[in-house]
Amino acid sequence: MTSASRALAEAAARIIPGGVNSATRSIGAPWAFASAHGATLTDLDGNRYTDYHAAFGAILLGHGDERVNSAITAAIGDMDLVGLGTTELEVRAAELVTHAIPSAEMVISTMSGSEAVFQAIRLARGTTGRRYVVKFQGCFHGSYDAIARNVISSPELAWRRDPNSSGILDDAIDHTLIAEFNDLASVEELFAAHPDDIAAVILEPVPHNVGALLPELAFLQGLRDLTAAHGSLLIFDEVITGFRHALGGYQEICGVTPDLTTFGKSMGNGYPVAGLAGSAEVMSNFTPAGGTVMLAGTFNGNAVSMAAAIATMTVLKDPEVDFYGHVYRLGDRMRDGLRQITAAHGIPAVITGVGSVFIAYFLDGEVRGYRDLLRNDDDAYATFHRRMIGKGSLMYPMSLKRNHISLAHTEADIDRTLDQADEVLGAMASEGAFALLGERA
Protein backbone atom coordinates (compact mmCIF):
# COMPACT_ATOMS: atom_id res chain seq x y z
CA MET A 1 0.00 0.00 0.00
CA THR A 2 1.35 3.42 -0.98
CA SER A 3 -1.73 5.63 -1.28
CA ALA A 4 -1.04 7.97 1.67
CA SER A 5 2.64 8.31 0.76
CA ARG A 6 1.78 9.03 -2.87
CA ALA A 7 -0.81 11.62 -1.86
CA LEU A 8 1.69 13.52 0.29
CA ALA A 9 4.25 13.39 -2.50
CA GLU A 10 1.72 14.87 -4.90
CA ALA A 11 0.90 17.63 -2.40
CA ALA A 12 4.61 18.34 -2.01
CA ALA A 13 5.07 18.61 -5.77
CA ARG A 14 2.58 21.47 -5.89
CA ILE A 15 4.64 23.65 -3.55
CA ILE A 16 8.20 22.21 -3.65
CA PRO A 17 9.99 21.81 -7.02
CA GLY A 18 9.58 18.14 -7.89
CA GLY A 19 8.23 17.51 -4.40
CA VAL A 20 11.69 17.13 -2.82
CA ASN A 21 14.27 19.45 -1.27
CA SER A 22 17.21 17.65 -2.86
CA ALA A 23 17.14 16.14 -6.35
CA THR A 24 18.50 12.75 -5.27
CA ARG A 25 15.51 12.21 -2.96
CA SER A 26 13.19 11.71 -5.94
CA ILE A 27 13.18 7.94 -6.45
CA GLY A 28 9.48 7.08 -6.70
CA ALA A 29 8.18 4.64 -4.09
CA PRO A 30 8.57 4.91 -1.16
CA TRP A 31 7.48 8.53 -1.57
CA ALA A 32 7.02 9.74 2.01
CA PHE A 33 8.04 8.63 5.49
CA ALA A 34 6.38 8.76 8.88
CA SER A 35 9.10 7.57 11.25
CA ALA A 36 12.71 6.43 11.56
CA HIS A 37 13.97 4.31 14.46
CA GLY A 38 17.17 2.29 14.70
CA ALA A 39 17.69 0.48 11.40
CA THR A 40 14.04 0.78 10.34
CA LEU A 41 12.14 3.33 8.26
CA THR A 42 8.33 3.36 8.12
CA ASP A 43 6.54 5.08 5.27
CA LEU A 44 3.28 6.98 5.55
CA ASP A 45 1.31 3.81 4.73
CA GLY A 46 2.94 1.75 7.47
CA ASN A 47 5.33 -0.21 5.25
CA ARG A 48 8.58 -0.98 7.07
CA TYR A 49 12.06 -1.06 5.51
CA THR A 50 15.48 -2.06 6.79
CA ASP A 51 17.45 1.07 5.97
CA TYR A 52 20.71 0.63 4.06
CA HIS A 53 20.46 4.04 2.43
CA ALA A 54 21.07 5.77 5.78
CA ALA A 55 20.44 9.25 4.32
CA PHE A 56 23.42 8.81 1.97
CA GLY A 57 25.48 7.63 4.92
CA ALA A 58 24.61 10.36 7.43
CA ILE A 59 23.14 7.81 9.86
CA LEU A 60 25.97 6.06 11.65
CA LEU A 61 24.55 4.89 14.98
CA GLY A 62 20.99 4.29 13.82
CA HIS A 63 18.00 6.59 13.55
CA GLY A 64 16.92 8.42 16.69
CA ASP A 65 19.87 7.31 18.80
CA GLU A 66 18.94 8.22 22.37
CA ARG A 67 22.50 9.18 23.34
CA VAL A 68 22.60 11.82 20.61
CA ASN A 69 19.06 13.05 21.19
CA SER A 70 19.62 13.35 24.94
CA ALA A 71 22.79 15.37 24.39
CA ILE A 72 20.92 17.75 22.10
CA THR A 73 18.07 18.14 24.57
CA ALA A 74 20.54 18.97 27.35
CA ALA A 75 22.43 21.45 25.17
CA ILE A 76 19.42 23.46 24.04
CA GLY A 77 18.28 23.79 27.64
CA ASP A 78 21.09 26.33 28.07
CA MET A 79 22.10 27.45 24.58
CA ASP A 80 20.63 28.02 21.15
CA LEU A 81 22.54 30.46 18.92
CA VAL A 82 24.57 33.44 20.11
CA GLY A 83 26.51 34.37 16.99
CA LEU A 84 29.43 35.88 18.93
CA GLY A 85 32.56 34.53 20.57
CA THR A 86 32.59 30.80 21.20
CA THR A 87 31.01 28.18 23.45
CA GLU A 88 32.22 25.22 25.43
CA LEU A 89 30.43 22.93 22.96
CA GLU A 90 32.41 24.32 20.02
CA VAL A 91 35.72 23.91 21.81
CA ARG A 92 34.90 20.39 22.98
CA ALA A 93 33.87 19.30 19.48
CA ALA A 94 37.03 20.77 17.97
CA GLU A 95 39.16 19.01 20.58
CA LEU A 96 37.59 15.66 19.74
CA VAL A 97 38.24 16.21 16.03
CA THR A 98 41.88 17.22 16.52
CA HIS A 99 42.47 14.18 18.74
CA ALA A 100 40.90 11.87 16.15
CA ILE A 101 41.97 13.04 12.67
CA PRO A 102 45.72 12.83 11.93
CA SER A 103 45.77 15.97 9.75
CA ALA A 104 43.78 18.09 12.21
CA GLU A 105 45.79 20.70 14.09
CA MET A 106 43.05 23.31 13.73
CA VAL A 107 39.35 22.92 12.89
CA ILE A 108 36.41 24.98 11.69
CA SER A 109 32.75 23.99 11.83
CA THR A 110 30.27 24.20 8.95
CA MET A 111 26.73 22.97 8.41
CA SER A 112 27.30 20.72 5.38
CA GLY A 113 29.96 18.90 3.44
CA SER A 114 29.48 21.21 0.46
CA GLU A 115 30.31 24.20 2.66
CA ALA A 116 33.37 22.43 4.05
CA VAL A 117 34.65 21.75 0.52
CA PHE A 118 33.93 25.32 -0.53
CA GLN A 119 36.05 26.55 2.39
CA ALA A 120 38.82 24.07 1.56
CA ILE A 121 39.07 25.09 -2.10
CA ARG A 122 39.00 28.80 -1.31
CA LEU A 123 41.61 28.30 1.42
CA ALA A 124 43.86 26.34 -0.94
CA ARG A 125 43.69 29.03 -3.61
CA GLY A 126 44.09 31.83 -1.07
CA THR A 127 47.07 30.14 0.55
CA THR A 128 48.94 29.24 -2.64
CA GLY A 129 47.86 32.09 -4.90
CA ARG A 130 47.20 29.53 -7.65
CA ARG A 131 44.19 28.94 -9.91
CA TYR A 132 43.75 25.27 -10.72
CA VAL A 133 42.34 22.39 -8.70
CA VAL A 134 42.63 18.70 -9.67
CA LYS A 135 39.76 16.32 -8.95
CA PHE A 136 39.09 12.76 -10.08
CA GLN A 137 36.48 11.36 -12.42
CA GLY A 138 33.78 9.78 -10.25
CA CYS A 139 34.50 11.75 -7.08
CA PHE A 140 31.74 14.04 -5.78
CA HIS A 141 32.49 16.98 -3.52
CA GLY A 142 29.12 18.63 -3.10
CA SER A 143 27.33 21.42 -4.94
CA TYR A 144 30.11 24.06 -4.91
CA ASP A 145 30.49 25.37 -8.48
CA ALA A 146 34.25 24.93 -8.80
CA ILE A 147 34.17 21.16 -8.35
CA ALA A 148 30.62 20.35 -9.56
CA ARG A 149 31.69 18.30 -12.56
CA ASN A 150 32.54 14.79 -13.75
CA VAL A 151 30.93 12.50 -11.22
CA ILE A 152 28.82 9.73 -12.81
CA SER A 153 29.64 10.66 -16.40
CA SER A 154 28.57 8.85 -19.53
CA PRO A 155 31.37 7.20 -21.55
CA GLU A 156 31.42 10.05 -24.07
CA LEU A 157 31.78 12.71 -21.34
CA ALA A 158 34.01 10.95 -18.80
CA TRP A 159 37.29 12.86 -18.27
CA ARG A 160 35.93 15.55 -20.61
CA ARG A 161 33.84 18.63 -19.81
CA ASP A 162 30.84 17.35 -17.85
CA PRO A 163 29.26 19.94 -15.48
CA ASN A 164 26.78 18.63 -12.91
CA SER A 165 24.40 21.52 -13.52
CA SER A 166 23.53 24.43 -15.73
CA GLY A 167 24.08 27.89 -14.29
CA ILE A 168 27.76 27.36 -13.48
CA LEU A 169 30.19 29.88 -14.97
CA ASP A 170 32.58 28.41 -17.53
CA ASP A 171 35.55 29.84 -15.65
CA ALA A 172 34.63 27.92 -12.50
CA ILE A 173 34.36 24.63 -14.36
CA ASP A 174 37.42 25.11 -16.55
CA HIS A 175 39.75 25.80 -13.63
CA THR A 176 39.08 22.32 -12.24
CA LEU A 177 41.06 19.60 -13.99
CA ILE A 178 40.08 15.92 -14.22
CA ALA A 179 42.32 12.92 -13.54
CA GLU A 180 41.71 9.16 -13.21
CA PHE A 181 41.59 7.52 -9.78
CA ASN A 182 44.44 5.09 -9.01
CA ASP A 183 46.36 6.49 -12.00
CA LEU A 184 49.18 8.71 -10.75
CA ALA A 185 50.45 9.32 -14.27
CA SER A 186 47.21 11.14 -15.14
CA VAL A 187 47.89 13.57 -12.28
CA GLU A 188 51.54 14.02 -13.24
CA GLU A 189 50.41 14.99 -16.75
CA LEU A 190 48.23 17.77 -15.33
CA PHE A 191 51.10 19.11 -13.22
CA ALA A 192 53.33 19.07 -16.30
CA ALA A 193 50.69 21.02 -18.27
CA HIS A 194 50.13 23.58 -15.49
CA PRO A 195 53.46 23.97 -13.66
CA ASP A 196 53.34 26.18 -10.57
CA ASP A 197 49.61 26.87 -11.02
CA ILE A 198 47.83 23.96 -9.27
CA ALA A 199 46.56 25.00 -5.85
CA ALA A 200 45.33 21.61 -4.68
CA VAL A 201 44.44 18.03 -5.47
CA ILE A 202 41.15 16.94 -3.90
CA LEU A 203 39.80 13.40 -3.73
CA GLU A 204 37.61 11.04 -1.81
CA PRO A 205 40.24 8.60 -0.50
CA VAL A 206 37.60 5.94 -1.22
CA PRO A 207 35.32 7.27 -4.00
CA HIS A 208 32.02 6.23 -2.46
CA ASN A 209 29.94 8.36 -4.78
CA VAL A 210 30.50 5.68 -7.41
CA GLY A 211 30.18 2.80 -4.98
CA ALA A 212 33.61 1.95 -3.58
CA LEU A 213 36.76 2.28 -5.64
CA LEU A 214 39.44 0.95 -3.32
CA PRO A 215 42.59 3.10 -3.34
CA GLU A 216 46.04 1.69 -3.88
CA LEU A 217 48.44 2.85 -1.17
CA ALA A 218 51.12 3.68 -3.74
CA PHE A 219 48.63 5.99 -5.46
CA LEU A 220 47.70 7.86 -2.27
CA GLN A 221 51.34 8.14 -1.20
CA GLY A 222 52.23 9.25 -4.72
CA LEU A 223 49.71 12.09 -4.49
CA ARG A 224 51.20 13.12 -1.14
CA ASP A 225 54.72 13.20 -2.61
CA LEU A 226 53.65 14.91 -5.85
CA THR A 227 51.71 17.73 -4.20
CA ALA A 228 54.48 18.33 -1.67
CA ALA A 229 57.08 18.53 -4.43
CA HIS A 230 55.03 21.11 -6.34
CA GLY A 231 53.96 23.22 -3.37
CA SER A 232 50.29 22.25 -3.80
CA LEU A 233 47.89 21.16 -1.08
CA LEU A 234 46.47 17.65 -0.79
CA ILE A 235 42.82 17.63 0.32
CA PHE A 236 41.08 14.47 1.49
CA ASP A 237 37.31 14.79 1.22
CA GLU A 238 36.31 12.50 4.08
CA VAL A 239 32.69 13.64 4.24
CA ILE A 240 31.70 9.99 3.73
CA THR A 241 34.79 8.05 4.85
CA GLY A 242 35.41 10.20 7.93
CA PHE A 243 34.21 8.63 11.20
CA ARG A 244 32.48 5.84 9.25
CA HIS A 245 35.56 3.74 8.45
CA ALA A 246 37.70 4.81 11.41
CA LEU A 247 37.52 7.53 14.04
CA GLY A 248 40.38 9.29 12.25
CA GLY A 249 38.93 8.71 8.81
CA TYR A 250 40.50 6.77 5.97
CA GLN A 251 43.77 8.66 6.50
CA GLU A 252 44.10 6.77 9.80
CA ILE A 253 43.79 3.49 7.87
CA CYS A 254 46.11 4.29 4.97
CA GLY A 255 48.71 6.29 6.91
CA VAL A 256 48.80 9.14 4.37
CA THR A 257 48.23 12.56 5.94
CA PRO A 258 46.75 15.32 3.74
CA ASP A 259 47.13 19.07 4.29
CA LEU A 260 43.37 19.58 4.63
CA THR A 261 40.46 17.27 5.43
CA THR A 262 36.77 17.92 4.92
CA PHE A 263 34.41 15.88 7.06
CA GLY A 264 30.74 15.71 8.04
CA LYS A 265 27.82 13.53 7.04
CA SER A 266 27.76 10.90 9.78
CA MET A 267 29.59 12.79 12.55
CA GLY A 268 26.27 14.14 13.86
CA ASN A 269 24.24 10.97 13.19
CA GLY A 270 21.73 12.79 11.00
CA TYR A 271 22.01 16.31 12.37
CA PRO A 272 23.55 19.04 10.17
CA VAL A 273 27.23 19.35 11.00
CA ALA A 274 30.47 19.22 9.03
CA GLY A 275 33.84 20.88 9.04
CA LEU A 276 37.33 21.41 7.75
CA ALA A 277 40.56 20.49 9.52
CA GLY A 278 44.20 20.94 8.63
CA SER A 279 47.63 22.10 9.61
CA ALA A 280 47.85 25.19 11.79
CA GLU A 281 50.00 26.83 9.13
CA VAL A 282 47.32 26.56 6.45
CA MET A 283 44.25 27.03 8.67
CA SER A 284 45.73 30.25 10.07
CA ASN A 285 45.12 31.85 6.68
CA PHE A 286 41.45 32.28 7.66
CA THR A 287 40.52 35.85 8.57
CA PRO A 288 39.74 35.24 12.29
CA ALA A 289 43.38 34.17 12.69
CA GLY A 290 44.68 37.22 10.83
CA GLY A 291 44.74 35.69 7.35
CA THR A 292 43.08 36.83 4.13
CA VAL A 293 40.60 34.01 3.44
CA MET A 294 37.13 34.91 4.68
CA LEU A 295 35.46 32.56 7.17
CA ALA A 296 31.75 33.14 7.75
CA GLY A 297 28.58 31.25 8.60
CA THR A 298 25.82 32.27 10.98
CA PHE A 299 24.95 28.72 11.99
CA ASN A 300 28.50 27.38 12.21
CA GLY A 301 29.10 25.85 15.63
CA ASN A 302 25.47 26.01 16.74
CA ALA A 303 24.49 24.13 19.89
CA VAL A 304 22.46 21.37 18.24
CA SER A 305 25.17 20.50 15.71
CA MET A 306 27.96 20.58 18.27
CA ALA A 307 26.06 18.48 20.81
CA ALA A 308 25.21 15.91 18.12
CA ALA A 309 28.84 15.72 16.99
CA ILE A 310 30.20 15.38 20.52
CA ALA A 311 27.71 12.66 21.41
CA THR A 312 28.34 10.72 18.19
CA MET A 313 32.11 10.88 18.48
CA THR A 314 31.88 9.85 22.14
CA VAL A 315 29.94 6.72 21.20
CA LEU A 316 32.45 5.91 18.45
CA LYS A 317 35.31 6.12 20.97
CA ASP A 318 33.64 3.87 23.55
CA PRO A 319 35.37 0.46 23.60
CA GLU A 320 32.31 -1.13 25.23
CA VAL A 321 30.18 -0.09 22.27
CA ASP A 322 32.78 -1.41 19.79
CA PHE A 323 31.19 0.44 16.88
CA TYR A 324 33.89 -0.42 14.34
CA GLY A 325 34.11 -4.06 15.36
CA HIS A 326 30.31 -4.36 15.00
CA VAL A 327 29.87 -2.72 11.59
CA TYR A 328 33.00 -4.31 10.12
CA ARG A 329 31.74 -7.77 11.16
CA LEU A 330 28.32 -7.12 9.64
CA GLY A 331 29.88 -5.62 6.52
CA ASP A 332 32.02 -8.71 6.01
CA ARG A 333 28.96 -10.91 6.59
CA MET A 334 27.00 -9.02 3.94
CA ARG A 335 29.81 -8.95 1.38
CA ASP A 336 30.66 -12.64 1.87
CA GLY A 337 26.99 -13.55 1.56
CA LEU A 338 26.55 -11.58 -1.65
CA ARG A 339 29.65 -13.22 -3.14
CA GLN A 340 28.21 -16.66 -2.39
CA ILE A 341 24.82 -15.74 -3.85
CA THR A 342 26.14 -14.24 -7.09
CA ALA A 343 28.48 -17.21 -7.57
CA ALA A 344 25.66 -19.69 -6.95
CA HIS A 345 23.52 -18.04 -9.63
CA GLY A 346 26.41 -17.69 -12.07
CA ILE A 347 26.25 -13.88 -12.02
CA PRO A 348 29.43 -11.99 -12.94
CA ALA A 349 29.85 -9.58 -10.04
CA VAL A 350 32.42 -7.74 -7.98
CA ILE A 351 31.29 -7.43 -4.37
CA THR A 352 33.32 -4.78 -2.59
CA GLY A 353 33.29 -2.03 0.01
CA VAL A 354 34.98 -0.99 3.23
CA GLY A 355 33.73 -1.71 6.74
CA SER A 356 30.07 -0.73 6.89
CA VAL A 357 29.75 0.02 3.15
CA PHE A 358 28.86 -2.68 0.62
CA ILE A 359 28.33 -2.66 -3.14
CA ALA A 360 27.59 -5.25 -5.80
CA TYR A 361 28.95 -4.22 -9.20
CA PHE A 362 27.62 -6.35 -12.03
CA LEU A 363 30.67 -6.77 -14.27
CA ASP A 364 33.57 -9.08 -15.04
CA GLY A 365 37.19 -8.32 -14.16
CA GLU A 366 38.89 -6.03 -11.69
CA VAL A 367 37.71 -2.61 -10.54
CA ARG A 368 40.49 -0.04 -10.05
CA GLY A 369 39.12 3.20 -11.48
CA TYR A 370 36.21 4.85 -13.24
CA ARG A 371 37.17 3.26 -16.56
CA ASP A 372 36.33 -0.13 -15.10
CA LEU A 373 32.91 1.09 -13.91
CA LEU A 374 31.92 1.81 -17.51
CA ARG A 375 31.54 -2.00 -17.83
CA ASN A 376 29.01 -2.13 -15.01
CA ASP A 377 25.48 -3.17 -15.95
CA ASP A 378 23.70 -0.04 -14.76
CA ASP A 379 20.23 -1.39 -15.50
CA ALA A 380 20.82 -4.57 -13.50
CA TYR A 381 22.34 -2.56 -10.64
CA ALA A 382 19.30 -0.27 -10.38
CA THR A 383 16.87 -3.15 -10.85
CA PHE A 384 18.50 -5.13 -8.04
CA HIS A 385 18.17 -2.21 -5.65
CA ARG A 386 14.60 -1.43 -6.72
CA ARG A 387 13.49 -5.02 -6.18
CA MET A 388 15.24 -5.11 -2.81
CA ILE A 389 13.10 -2.14 -1.77
CA GLY A 390 10.07 -4.20 -2.75
CA LYS A 391 11.28 -6.94 -0.42
CA GLY A 392 11.73 -4.49 2.46
CA SER A 393 15.45 -3.61 2.25
CA LEU A 394 15.87 0.04 1.33
CA MET A 395 18.76 0.41 -1.12
CA TYR A 396 19.03 3.52 -3.28
CA PRO A 397 17.80 2.44 -6.76
CA MET A 398 20.37 4.18 -8.92
CA SER A 399 23.49 2.65 -10.39
CA LEU A 400 26.75 3.02 -8.47
CA LYS A 401 25.09 4.17 -5.24
CA ARG A 402 26.47 2.53 -2.11
CA ASN A 403 24.76 0.84 0.84
CA HIS A 404 25.48 1.44 4.54
CA ILE A 405 25.29 -0.56 7.75
CA SER A 406 24.79 1.23 11.08
CA LEU A 407 25.33 0.33 14.71
CA ALA A 408 21.61 -0.41 14.92
CA HIS A 409 21.74 -3.21 12.34
CA THR A 410 21.90 -6.79 13.58
CA GLU A 411 23.04 -10.14 12.22
CA ALA A 412 19.37 -11.01 11.78
CA ASP A 413 18.94 -7.94 9.57
CA ILE A 414 21.88 -8.97 7.42
CA ASP A 415 20.72 -12.58 7.11
CA ARG A 416 17.17 -11.54 6.21
CA THR A 417 18.54 -9.16 3.57
CA LEU A 418 20.75 -11.88 2.13
CA ASP A 419 17.73 -14.19 1.85
CA GLN A 420 15.91 -11.43 -0.03
CA ALA A 421 18.94 -10.86 -2.27
CA ASP A 422 19.05 -14.58 -3.08
CA GLU A 423 15.42 -14.44 -4.24
CA VAL A 424 15.90 -11.21 -6.23
CA LEU A 425 19.16 -12.16 -7.93
CA GLY A 426 17.96 -15.68 -8.64
CA ALA A 427 14.88 -14.31 -10.37
CA MET A 428 16.93 -11.76 -12.32
CA ALA A 429 19.33 -14.48 -13.46
CA SER A 430 16.40 -16.66 -14.59
CA GLU A 431 15.03 -13.71 -16.56
CA GLY A 432 18.36 -13.29 -18.38
CA ALA A 433 19.12 -9.94 -16.76
CA PHE A 434 22.85 -10.64 -16.79
CA ALA A 435 23.08 -12.39 -20.15
CA LEU A 436 25.11 -9.65 -21.86
CA LEU A 437 27.68 -9.16 -19.11
CA GLY A 438 30.20 -11.55 -20.59
CA GLU A 439 30.11 -9.66 -23.89
CA ARG A 440 30.88 -6.37 -22.14
CA ALA A 441 33.95 -7.64 -20.30
ABEGO torsion letter per residue (X at the ends): XAAAAAAAAAAAAAABBGGBABAAABAEOBABBABBBEABBBBAAGBBBBBAAGGGGABAAEBGBAAAAAAAAAAAAABBBAGBEBBAAAAAAAAAAAAABAABABBBBBABAAAAAAAAAAAAAAAAGBABBBBBBGBBAEABAAABBGBBBBAAABGBBBBABBGBBAAAAAABBBBBBGBAAAAAAAAAABBGABABBBBBABBAAAEBBBBBAAAAAAAAAAAAAAGBBBBBBAAAABGAABAAEAAAAAGBBBABBBBEGAAAGGBBBBBBBBBAAAAAABAAAGBABBBBEAABGBAAAAAAAAAAAAAAABAAAGAAAAAAAAAAAAAAAAAAAAAAAGBBBBBBEBEABBBBBBBBEBBABAAAAAABBAAAAAAAAAAAAAAGBBBBBBBGBBBBBBAABBAAAAAAAAAAAAAAAAAAAAAGAAAAAAAAX
